[in-house]
Amino acid sequence: MRPKPKFRATVSWILYDFANTAYSMNVVSLYFVTWIIIDLGQNDFFVSLANSLSMILVALFMPVLGDWSDWRGKKLSPLFGFTVVCILGTLSLGILGRSIDQPALLLPLVFFVFVVANFAYQGGLVFYNALLPVVSTPRTLGRVSGYGVALGYLGAIIGLMVAGIFVDGSFFAIEVPFVDAGGTISAFIPTAILFALFAIPIFIFVKEPAVESRAPQGWSIIKSYKKIIHTLRDTQKYPGLARFLIAKFFYEDSIQTVIIYMGVYTQTVMGFSLAEAKLFFVVVIPSAVVGSAVCGILTDHYGPKRTLIAVIAFWVLCLMVVVLNSSSLVFWILGTIIGALLGSTWTAARPLLVSLVPQEMLGEFFGLYALSGKVAAILGPLVWSSVTFLLIEFTIVIRYRVAIAVLAVLMLIGLLILRGVPDYHSRYKFSQKQDHRV
């Protein structure tokens, strides 16, 4: 019988989402790429290779490390290790950028540090996600997941504001006393500090339940890989797991690509200025916050499968409207809807996986969850690039519209596969309700 989680533990888990999303926005999405490509004059390939290599490492190692955490019955200790590595890596980027002037020495060091830091960030998510049942009840899985995603997007906004003070030396055009504009490189150290501050509570207030002693023969990486391969093949033992991971690959393939290229799409196809494009994303983030919270409630009420199917169906519809639309007003409306869908996707997907697999194996299965997502993050941009390359004789507007249409088709395939995943929501809630009775 597992006791009801304490409120402070749930809040601490949610705050970690706030912390790591600030890193994701400031380092991965904005300042690292700006620093490398614009400030240091390097090719896009440098950033793409660093990101892809970190994702490959996640795909290779996180399923077995997740299995190892299941064997130990501990998620917090590896989460702590990965968090520390990511924070130290982010600090190191700021220190290296300020202390080394020679590009020949700086770039290899920065490449290595970013790969390690981003691997640690992505890897930590495996253990973080696996803690969801510890900080929620069966009736609040979706809600807690949604609040985490919602606060994560708020973390992106706060992270941008805090880093912006040190980058620009001002806050919304108001000069900040005693702070000089340090440029892009000044974003990393404040981001690392912000990550550390809001990550601390999870390691203080979240307590993992005691687990049974493990088999005396111990754990080995070779046995773990064999076990994972057997798990993927043994679809009878975990009905719907392989289907869910394949569906996730298809829909996330499209979502990750939309995240990367929507900024370019707004300017090249819709004719937005850079300032309008920035404002567009400012509108998208709050809608993601609201969408995540609302989707969490819907997930608890209707179940994660039905909710996720509805979310992906709306994704397909919105992407097709994007392809056919030329109106700026309609595009702004679509932006708010897509923002809500973006947060809703992650909100419903985590509880769906929890309902499909044994809780004592969540580390392993969230490792596979990460594997599916990271492979999608690597291949999605390649699909987009291939489509635009094959249509090189056409205008960029046509190329980009066709690329979005292809993403919609991939997402539709994911939706069709997802329909075959079993819906254990009612049974899961009932059985867990028995465990919580006093």
JOJO-V900842 format. One record per residue. RES is the residue in one letter. SS is DSSP state (@ for helix, = for strand, . for the rest). D_FIRST is the distance of its C-alpha to the first C-alpha in Angstrom with 1 decimal. Layout:
res=RES ss=SS d_first=D_FIRST
res=RES ss=SS d_first=D_FIRST
This chain:
res=M ss=. d_first=0.0
res=R ss=. d_first=3.8
res=P ss=. d_first=6.5
res=K ss=. d_first=9.5
res=P ss=. d_first=12.1
res=K ss=. d_first=15.2
res=F ss=@ d_first=18.4
res=R ss=@ d_first=20.3
res=A ss=@ d_first=18.0
res=T ss=@ d_first=18.5
res=V ss=@ d_first=22.2
res=S ss=@ d_first=22.6
res=W ss=@ d_first=21.3
res=I ss=@ d_first=23.8
res=L ss=@ d_first=26.6
res=Y ss=@ d_first=26.4
res=D ss=@ d_first=27.5
res=F ss=@ d_first=30.3
res=A ss=@ d_first=31.3
res=N ss=@ d_first=31.5
res=T ss=@ d_first=33.2
res=A ss=@ d_first=36.0
res=Y ss=@ d_first=36.6
res=S ss=@ d_first=36.6
res=M ss=@ d_first=39.2
res=N ss=@ d_first=41.4
res=V ss=@ d_first=41.5
res=V ss=@ d_first=40.9
res=S ss=@ d_first=42.4
res=L ss=@ d_first=45.2
res=Y ss=@ d_first=46.5
res=F ss=@ d_first=46.3
res=V ss=@ d_first=48.1
res=T ss=@ d_first=50.6
res=W ss=@ d_first=51.3
res=I ss=@ d_first=51.8
res=I ss=@ d_first=53.8
res=I ss=@ d_first=55.7
res=D ss=@ d_first=56.1
res=L ss=. d_first=56.5
res=G ss=. d_first=58.1
res=Q ss=. d_first=56.0
res=N ss=. d_first=55.5
res=D ss=@ d_first=52.5
res=F ss=@ d_first=51.9
res=F ss=@ d_first=50.8
res=V ss=@ d_first=47.9
res=S ss=@ d_first=47.0
res=L ss=@ d_first=47.1
res=A ss=@ d_first=44.9
res=N ss=@ d_first=42.3
res=S ss=@ d_first=42.4
res=L ss=@ d_first=42.1
res=S ss=@ d_first=39.0
res=M ss=@ d_first=37.5
res=I ss=@ d_first=38.6
res=L ss=@ d_first=36.9
res=V ss=@ d_first=33.6
res=A ss=@ d_first=34.0
res=L ss=@ d_first=34.9
res=F ss=@ d_first=32.4
res=M ss=@ d_first=29.2
res=P ss=@ d_first=27.8
res=V ss=@ d_first=28.0
res=L ss=@ d_first=26.9
res=G ss=@ d_first=23.8
res=D ss=@ d_first=23.2
res=W ss=@ d_first=23.9
res=S ss=@ d_first=21.2
res=D ss=@ d_first=18.7
res=W ss=@ d_first=20.1
res=R ss=@ d_first=19.8
res=G ss=. d_first=16.3
res=K ss=. d_first=18.1
res=K ss=. d_first=19.4
res=L ss=@ d_first=20.7
res=S ss=@ d_first=23.3
res=P ss=@ d_first=25.1
res=L ss=@ d_first=24.9
res=F ss=@ d_first=26.6
res=G ss=@ d_first=29.2
res=F ss=@ d_first=30.1
res=T ss=@ d_first=30.3
res=V ss=@ d_first=32.7
res=V ss=@ d_first=34.8
res=C ss=@ d_first=35.1
res=I ss=@ d_first=36.1
res=L ss=@ d_first=38.6
res=G ss=@ d_first=40.0
res=T ss=@ d_first=40.5
res=L ss=@ d_first=42.2
res=S ss=@ d_first=44.3
res=L ss=@ d_first=45.6
res=G ss=@ d_first=47.0
res=I ss=@ d_first=48.5
res=L ss=@ d_first=50.1
res=G ss=@ d_first=51.5
res=R ss=@ d_first=53.2
res=S ss=@ d_first=54.4
res=I ss=. d_first=55.8
res=D ss=. d_first=58.7
res=Q ss=. d_first=59.6
res=P ss=@ d_first=57.9
res=A ss=@ d_first=58.4
res=L ss=@ d_first=56.1
res=L ss=@ d_first=53.8
res=L ss=@ d_first=52.8
res=P ss=@ d_first=51.5
res=L ss=@ d_first=49.4
res=V ss=@ d_first=48.1
res=F ss=@ d_first=47.3
res=F ss=@ d_first=45.3
res=V ss=@ d_first=43.4
res=F ss=@ d_first=42.5
res=V ss=@ d_first=41.2
res=V ss=@ d_first=39.0
res=A ss=@ d_first=37.8
res=N ss=@ d_first=37.1
res=F ss=@ d_first=35.4
res=A ss=@ d_first=33.1
res=Y ss=@ d_first=32.5
res=Q ss=@ d_first=31.7
res=G ss=@ d_first=29.7
res=G ss=@ d_first=27.5
res=L ss=@ d_first=26.5
res=V ss=@ d_first=24.6
res=F ss=@ d_first=22.2
res=Y ss=@ d_first=22.2
res=N ss=@ d_first=21.3
res=A ss=@ d_first=18.5
res=L ss=. d_first=16.8
res=L ss=@ d_first=16.8
res=P ss=@ d_first=13.1
res=V ss=@ d_first=12.3
res=V ss=. d_first=14.6
res=S ss=. d_first=14.0
res=T ss=. d_first=12.0
res=P ss=. d_first=13.0
res=R ss=. d_first=15.6
res=T ss=. d_first=17.1
res=L ss=@ d_first=17.2
res=G ss=@ d_first=21.0
res=R ss=@ d_first=21.8
res=V ss=@ d_first=20.4
res=S ss=@ d_first=22.1
res=G ss=@ d_first=25.2
res=Y ss=@ d_first=25.4
res=G ss=@ d_first=25.3
res=V ss=@ d_first=28.1
res=A ss=@ d_first=30.0
res=L ss=@ d_first=29.9
res=G ss=@ d_first=30.8
res=Y ss=@ d_first=34.0
res=L ss=@ d_first=34.7
res=G ss=@ d_first=34.4
res=A ss=@ d_first=37.1
res=I ss=@ d_first=39.4
res=I ss=@ d_first=38.9
res=G ss=@ d_first=39.3
res=L ss=@ d_first=42.6
res=M ss=@ d_first=43.8
res=V ss=@ d_first=43.1
res=A ss=@ d_first=44.6
res=G ss=@ d_first=47.4
res=I ss=@ d_first=48.6
res=F ss=@ d_first=49.2
res=V ss=@ d_first=50.6
res=D ss=@ d_first=53.0
res=G ss=. d_first=53.4
res=S ss== d_first=52.8
res=F ss== d_first=50.2
res=F ss=. d_first=51.4
res=A ss=. d_first=54.9
res=I ss== d_first=54.8
res=E ss== d_first=55.6
res=V ss=. d_first=53.1
res=P ss=. d_first=54.9
res=F ss=. d_first=54.8
res=V ss=. d_first=53.2
res=D ss=. d_first=55.4
res=A ss=. d_first=54.9
res=G ss=. d_first=53.8
res=G ss=. d_first=53.5
res=T ss=@ d_first=50.7
res=I ss=@ d_first=50.0
res=S ss=@ d_first=49.0
res=A ss=@ d_first=45.8
res=F ss=@ d_first=43.8
res=I ss=@ d_first=43.4
res=P ss=@ d_first=42.3
res=T ss=@ d_first=39.8
res=A ss=@ d_first=38.3
res=I ss=@ d_first=38.1
res=L ss=@ d_first=36.5
res=F ss=@ d_first=33.9
res=A ss=@ d_first=33.2
res=L ss=@ d_first=33.0
res=F ss=@ d_first=30.4
res=A ss=@ d_first=28.3
res=I ss=@ d_first=27.9
res=P ss=@ d_first=25.1
res=I ss=@ d_first=22.5
res=F ss=@ d_first=22.9
res=I ss=@ d_first=22.7
res=F ss=@ d_first=19.9
res=V ss=. d_first=17.4
res=K ss=. d_first=15.0
res=E ss=. d_first=13.3
res=P ss=. d_first=10.0
res=A ss=. d_first=11.1
res=V ss=. d_first=11.9
res=E ss=. d_first=13.4
res=S ss=. d_first=17.2
res=R ss=. d_first=19.4
res=A ss=. d_first=22.3
res=P ss=. d_first=25.3
res=Q ss=. d_first=27.8
res=G ss=. d_first=26.5
res=W ss=. d_first=26.9
res=S ss=. d_first=30.2
res=I ss=@ d_first=31.4
res=I ss=@ d_first=33.5
res=K ss=@ d_first=30.6
res=S ss=@ d_first=28.5
res=Y ss=@ d_first=31.3
res=K ss=@ d_first=31.7
res=K ss=@ d_first=28.1
res=I ss=@ d_first=28.2
res=I ss=@ d_first=31.5
res=H ss=@ d_first=30.0
res=T ss=@ d_first=27.0
res=L ss=@ d_first=29.6
res=R ss=@ d_first=31.6
res=D ss=. d_first=28.9
res=T ss=. d_first=28.6
res=Q ss=. d_first=27.5
res=K ss=. d_first=24.3
res=Y ss=. d_first=23.3
res=P ss=. d_first=25.3
res=G ss=. d_first=26.6
res=L ss=@ d_first=25.7
res=A ss=@ d_first=29.3
res=R ss=@ d_first=30.7
res=F ss=@ d_first=28.7
res=L ss=@ d_first=29.7
res=I ss=@ d_first=33.3
res=A ss=@ d_first=33.3
res=K ss=@ d_first=32.0
res=F ss=@ d_first=34.8
res=F ss=@ d_first=37.4
res=Y ss=@ d_first=36.3
res=E ss=@ d_first=35.5
res=D ss=@ d_first=38.8
res=S ss=@ d_first=40.5
res=I ss=@ d_first=38.5
res=Q ss=@ d_first=39.0
res=T ss=@ d_first=42.7
res=V ss=@ d_first=43.0
res=I ss=@ d_first=41.6
res=I ss=@ d_first=44.2
res=Y ss=@ d_first=47.2
res=M ss=@ d_first=46.9
res=G ss=@ d_first=48.7
res=V ss=@ d_first=51.6
res=Y ss=@ d_first=51.5
res=T ss=@ d_first=51.9
res=Q ss=@ d_first=55.0
res=T ss=@ d_first=56.7
res=V ss=. d_first=56.1
res=M ss=. d_first=55.6
res=G ss=. d_first=58.1
res=F ss=. d_first=56.0
res=S ss=. d_first=57.2
res=L ss=@ d_first=55.0
res=A ss=@ d_first=54.5
res=E ss=@ d_first=53.5
res=A ss=@ d_first=51.1
res=K ss=@ d_first=49.4
res=L ss=@ d_first=49.2
res=F ss=@ d_first=47.8
res=F ss=@ d_first=44.8
res=V ss=@ d_first=44.4
res=V ss=@ d_first=44.0
res=V ss=@ d_first=41.5
res=I ss=@ d_first=39.0
res=P ss=@ d_first=38.4
res=S ss=@ d_first=38.1
res=A ss=@ d_first=35.4
res=V ss=@ d_first=33.5
res=V ss=@ d_first=33.8
res=G ss=@ d_first=33.0
res=S ss=@ d_first=29.8
res=A ss=@ d_first=28.5
res=V ss=@ d_first=29.6
res=C ss=@ d_first=28.4
res=G ss=@ d_first=24.8
res=I ss=@ d_first=25.0
res=L ss=@ d_first=26.6
res=T ss=@ d_first=24.0
res=D ss=@ d_first=21.2
res=H ss=@ d_first=23.5
res=Y ss=@ d_first=25.3
res=G ss=. d_first=23.0
res=P ss=@ d_first=23.8
res=K ss=@ d_first=26.1
res=R ss=@ d_first=28.4
res=T ss=@ d_first=28.5
res=L ss=@ d_first=29.4
res=I ss=@ d_first=32.0
res=A ss=@ d_first=33.6
res=V ss=@ d_first=33.6
res=I ss=@ d_first=35.3
res=A ss=@ d_first=37.7
res=F ss=@ d_first=38.8
res=W ss=@ d_first=39.2
res=V ss=@ d_first=41.6
res=L ss=@ d_first=43.5
res=C ss=@ d_first=43.9
res=L ss=@ d_first=45.1
res=M ss=@ d_first=47.7
res=V ss=@ d_first=48.9
res=V ss=@ d_first=49.2
res=V ss=@ d_first=51.4
res=L ss=@ d_first=53.7
res=N ss=. d_first=53.8
res=S ss=. d_first=56.6
res=S ss=. d_first=56.0
res=S ss=@ d_first=54.7
res=L ss=@ d_first=53.3
res=V ss=@ d_first=51.3
res=F ss=@ d_first=50.1
res=W ss=@ d_first=48.9
res=I ss=@ d_first=46.9
res=L ss=@ d_first=45.5
res=G ss=@ d_first=44.5
res=T ss=@ d_first=42.3
res=I ss=@ d_first=40.7
res=I ss=@ d_first=40.1
res=G ss=@ d_first=38.6
res=A ss=@ d_first=36.0
res=L ss=@ d_first=35.4
res=L ss=@ d_first=35.0
res=G ss=@ d_first=32.1
res=S ss=@ d_first=30.6
res=T ss=@ d_first=30.6
res=W ss=@ d_first=28.3
res=T ss=@ d_first=26.1
res=A ss=@ d_first=25.4
res=A ss=@ d_first=25.6
res=R ss=@ d_first=22.5
res=P ss=@ d_first=20.0
res=L ss=@ d_first=22.0
res=L ss=@ d_first=21.4
res=V ss=@ d_first=17.6
res=S ss=@ d_first=17.7
res=L ss=@ d_first=19.9
res=V ss=. d_first=18.2
res=P ss=. d_first=15.1
res=Q ss=@ d_first=13.1
res=E ss=@ d_first=13.8
res=M ss=@ d_first=17.4
res=L ss=@ d_first=17.9
res=G ss=@ d_first=20.3
res=E ss=@ d_first=22.6
res=F ss=@ d_first=22.6
res=F ss=@ d_first=23.2
res=G ss=@ d_first=26.0
res=L ss=@ d_first=27.4
res=Y ss=@ d_first=27.0
res=A ss=@ d_first=29.1
res=L ss=@ d_first=31.5
res=S ss=@ d_first=32.3
res=G ss=@ d_first=32.9
res=K ss=@ d_first=35.0
res=V ss=@ d_first=37.2
res=A ss=@ d_first=37.7
res=A ss=@ d_first=38.7
res=I ss=@ d_first=41.3
res=L ss=@ d_first=42.8
res=G ss=@ d_first=42.8
res=P ss=@ d_first=45.6
res=L ss=@ d_first=47.5
res=V ss=@ d_first=47.5
res=W ss=@ d_first=48.8
res=S ss=@ d_first=51.5
res=S ss=@ d_first=52.5
res=V ss=@ d_first=53.1
res=T ss=@ d_first=55.1
res=F ss=@ d_first=57.1
res=L ss=@ d_first=58.0
res=L ss=. d_first=59.2
res=I ss=. d_first=61.1
res=E ss=. d_first=64.3
res=F ss=. d_first=62.8
res=T ss=. d_first=62.3
res=I ss=@ d_first=59.1
res=V ss=@ d_first=58.2
res=I ss=@ d_first=58.3
res=R ss=@ d_first=56.5
res=Y ss=@ d_first=53.6
res=R ss=@ d_first=53.3
res=V ss=@ d_first=53.2
res=A ss=@ d_first=50.5
res=I ss=@ d_first=48.3
res=A ss=@ d_first=49.0
res=V ss=@ d_first=47.9
res=L ss=@ d_first=44.6
res=A ss=@ d_first=44.2
res=V ss=@ d_first=44.8
res=L ss=@ d_first=42.2
res=M ss=@ d_first=39.6
res=L ss=@ d_first=40.6
res=I ss=@ d_first=40.0
res=G ss=@ d_first=36.5
res=L ss=@ d_first=36.0
res=L ss=@ d_first=37.3
res=I ss=@ d_first=35.0
res=L ss=@ d_first=32.0
res=R ss=. d_first=32.7
res=G ss=. d_first=31.7
res=V ss=. d_first=28.2
res=P ss=. d_first=25.7
res=D ss=. d_first=24.0
res=Y ss=. d_first=20.3
res=H ss=@ d_first=19.6
res=S ss=@ d_first=19.2
res=R ss=@ d_first=17.2
res=Y ss=@ d_first=14.8
res=K ss=@ d_first=14.3
res=F ss=@ d_first=13.9
res=S ss=@ d_first=11.4
res=Q ss=@ d_first=9.2
res=K ss=@ d_first=10.0
res=Q ss=@ d_first=8.5
res=D ss=@ d_first=4.9
res=H ss=@ d_first=6.2
res=R ss=. d_first=8.1
res=V ss=. d_first=8.6
